[in-house]
Amino acid sequence: MDIVNDRSRSLGDFITASDDDRIICRCEEITKGEIRRAVHDGMFSMHEVRRFLRCGMGLCQGQTCGGLVRAVIARELGVPASELDDATARAPMRPVEMETFGREVAGV
C-alpha cells in the first residue's frame, strides 16, 4: 500500500505552527493551518482537501494556490509532493455580467 493512502498510520497530534494563519488560497481565504488540520483529520489527498475546504475552487481554480496546497499536504504527510494525486485542473474563470449574456442572445 502506498504511503499516501495508508490511513492506518498516525501523523501524531496536530501542533499549531507560527505561520498557520498564512493564507494559502486567496480566493477562498483558506489558511495553512486549516489545510494542516484537514490532513490531521484524515484528508490525505488533494481531492479530499479541496472538497472539504474548497481550496482551489475559487476564481483562479487552483492556478495560484494548487502547488502551495500540494506542498502543505505533502509536508504534513512526510512524502514528496509528486506522490500526491493531481487535483482536477480547470481554466480560471471570471464573473460575467448578465447584460453581456443578454446582448449575445439578442444578437446585439
PyMOL commands that set and color helices and strands:
alter all, ss='L'
color gray80, all
select helices_A, chain A and resi 32-40+46-53+66-77+81-83+98-106
alter helices_A, ss='H'
color red, helices_A
select strands_A, chain A and resi 23-25+30-31
alter strands_A, ss='S'
color yellow, strands_A
deselect
rebuild
show_as cartoon
